[in-house]
């Protein structure tokens, strides 16, 4: 009974609050506004790499971005990446990151732009043998990931995958990762 009440209240709030928010947009996504979201239960962690419970997975999907995302029509669209290209053999994916995406300022540290180092660092953590994560399997096909310049990174797959962005890089997280953190993980 409690669950049905919570779901009903959340659905009612979303229906009332969402009725006019997206009226000026044509991409199907609201421009600002407020989202009230409820879950039944408490996540074990909000770390998007190690979370493995359903509540935590759903919340981290809302909090963290991937290189690409899905449109309301279920098409692969840019998210952190402004654009990407695929080699003719479907093994090399080159992503150019958006320049307007920033990490939120925290504790006196100014906000900063999301960089290829953040994406490479996140993938290094996910792919490290000592990292226990449900995200490891999709990234086992990544042979190499490297920064090309200040806005571009390249992922090379071990074998071709035609729908790799749709299946792998859509909702996966990107975290602010420093070279020192990656070196620490690699040396453990």
C-alpha positions in Angstrom: 0.0 0.0 0.0 2.8 2.4 0.9 4.6 1.7 -2.4 1.4 2.4 -4.4 0.9 5.6 -2.5 4.5 6.8 -3.1 4.3 5.9 -6.8 1.0 7.7 -7.1 2.3 10.9 -5.4 5.5 10.9 -7.5 3.5 10.4 -10.7 1.1 13.2 -9.7 3.9 15.6 -8.9 5.6 14.8 -12.2 2.4 15.2 -14.2 1.5 18.6 -12.6 5.1 20.0 -12.7 5.9 18.8 -16.2 2.8 20.1 -17.9 4.2 23.4 -19.2 8.0 23.2 -18.6 9.0 21.8 -22.1 6.5 23.9 -24.0 9.2 26.2 -25.6 11.6 23.3 -26.6 11.4 21.0 -29.6 13.9 18.4 -28.5 11.6 16.8 -25.9 13.8 17.6 -22.9 12.8 20.3 -20.3 14.9 23.4 -20.1 15.5 23.8 -16.4 12.8 23.4 -13.8 12.6 21.0 -10.9 12.4 17.3 -10.8 11.1 15.5 -7.8 12.1 11.8 -7.8 11.3 9.1 -5.4 12.7 5.6 -4.9 11.5 2.8 -2.7 14.6 2.0 -0.7 18.0 3.5 -0.1 21.0 3.0 -2.4 24.0 1.2 -1.0 26.3 3.8 -2.6 26.1 6.6 -5.1 29.4 5.6 -6.7 28.4 5.0 -10.3 31.2 2.5 -10.8 30.6 0.2 -7.9 26.9 0.5 -7.3 25.0 -2.8 -8.1 21.6 -2.4 -6.5 18.6 -1.2 -8.6 18.0 1.9 -6.5 21.7 3.0 -6.8 21.8 2.2 -10.5 18.7 4.2 -11.3 19.9 7.2 -9.2 23.4 7.2 -10.7 21.9 7.1 -14.2 20.2 10.4 -13.3 23.3 12.0 -11.8 26.1 11.1 -14.2 26.5 11.5 -17.9 28.0 9.2 -20.6 29.6 10.1 -23.9 26.2 9.5 -25.7 22.6 9.2 -24.6 19.2 8.3 -26.0 16.6 10.6 -27.5 12.9 10.2 -26.7 12.8 8.2 -30.0 15.5 5.9 -28.7 18.2 7.3 -31.1 21.8 7.6 -30.0 22.5 11.3 -29.5 25.5 13.3 -28.1 25.7 13.8 -24.3 29.2 14.6 -23.1 30.5 14.1 -26.6 29.6 16.9 -29.1 30.2 14.4 -31.9 31.9 11.2 -32.8 33.2 9.3 -35.8 33.7 5.6 -36.5 36.5 4.1 -38.5 35.4 2.1 -41.6 36.3 -1.2 -39.8 34.1 -0.2 -36.8 37.0 -0.6 -34.4 38.1 3.0 -33.7 35.7 5.5 -32.2 36.8 9.1 -32.0 34.9 11.3 -29.6 35.1 15.1 -29.4 33.8 16.4 -26.1 31.5 19.4 -25.6 33.4 22.4 -24.4 30.4 23.7 -22.3 30.2 20.8 -19.8 31.7 21.6 -16.4 32.1 19.8 -13.1 30.2 21.5 -10.4 32.3 23.7 -8.1 32.7 22.2 -4.6 34.5 23.2 -1.4 36.3 26.3 -2.7 37.4 24.5 -5.9 36.2 26.3 -9.0 34.3 24.4 -11.6 36.3 23.0 -14.5 35.6 21.6 -17.9 35.1 17.9 -18.4 38.2 16.7 -20.3 39.3 13.5 -22.2 41.5 12.8 -19.1 38.3 12.4 -17.1 36.8 9.9 -19.6 40.1 8.0 -20.0 40.6 7.9 -16.2 37.0 6.6 -15.6 37.6 3.8 -18.1 40.9 3.0 -16.5 39.2 2.6 -13.2 36.4 0.5 -14.6 38.7 -1.8 -16.6 41.3 -2.2 -13.8 41.5 -5.9 -12.7 41.0 -5.0 -9.0 37.8 -2.9 -9.6 34.7 -4.8 -8.6 32.0 -3.4 -10.8 29.0 -4.5 -12.8 30.2 -2.2 -15.6 33.3 -4.3 -16.4 31.8 -6.7 -19.0 30.8 -4.1 -21.6 34.3 -2.6 -21.5 36.2 -5.9 -21.9 36.0 -5.3 -25.7 37.9 -2.0 -25.4 41.5 -2.6 -26.3 42.8 0.9 -25.8 41.6 4.3 -24.9 43.7 7.5 -25.2 43.5 11.2 -25.2 44.3 12.8 -28.6 44.1 16.4 -27.5 42.3 18.7 -25.0 38.8 17.8 -26.4 39.3 14.5 -28.2 39.7 10.9 -27.2 39.9 7.7 -29.1 38.6 4.2 -28.1 40.0 1.2 -30.0 38.0 -2.0 -29.8 39.5 -5.5 -29.8 37.1 -6.4 -32.5 34.4 -4.5 -34.5 31.1 -3.8 -32.9 28.6 -2.1 -35.2 26.3 -0.7 -32.4 29.0 0.0 -29.8 27.8 3.6 -28.8 24.3 2.4 -28.3 25.2 -0.6 -26.3 28.2 0.5 -24.3 28.7 4.2 -23.8 25.2 5.5 -23.4 24.5 5.6 -19.6 28.0 4.8 -18.4 29.4 7.4 -16.0 32.3 9.8 -16.4 34.0 10.9 -13.2 36.5 13.6 -12.4 39.7 11.6 -12.4 43.2 12.9 -12.0 46.3 11.3 -13.4 47.6 10.7 -9.8 44.4 8.7 -9.0 44.9 6.6 -12.1 48.5 6.0 -11.3 47.6 5.0 -7.8 45.0 2.4 -9.1 47.4 1.1 -11.7 50.2 0.5 -9.1 47.9 -1.4 -6.7 
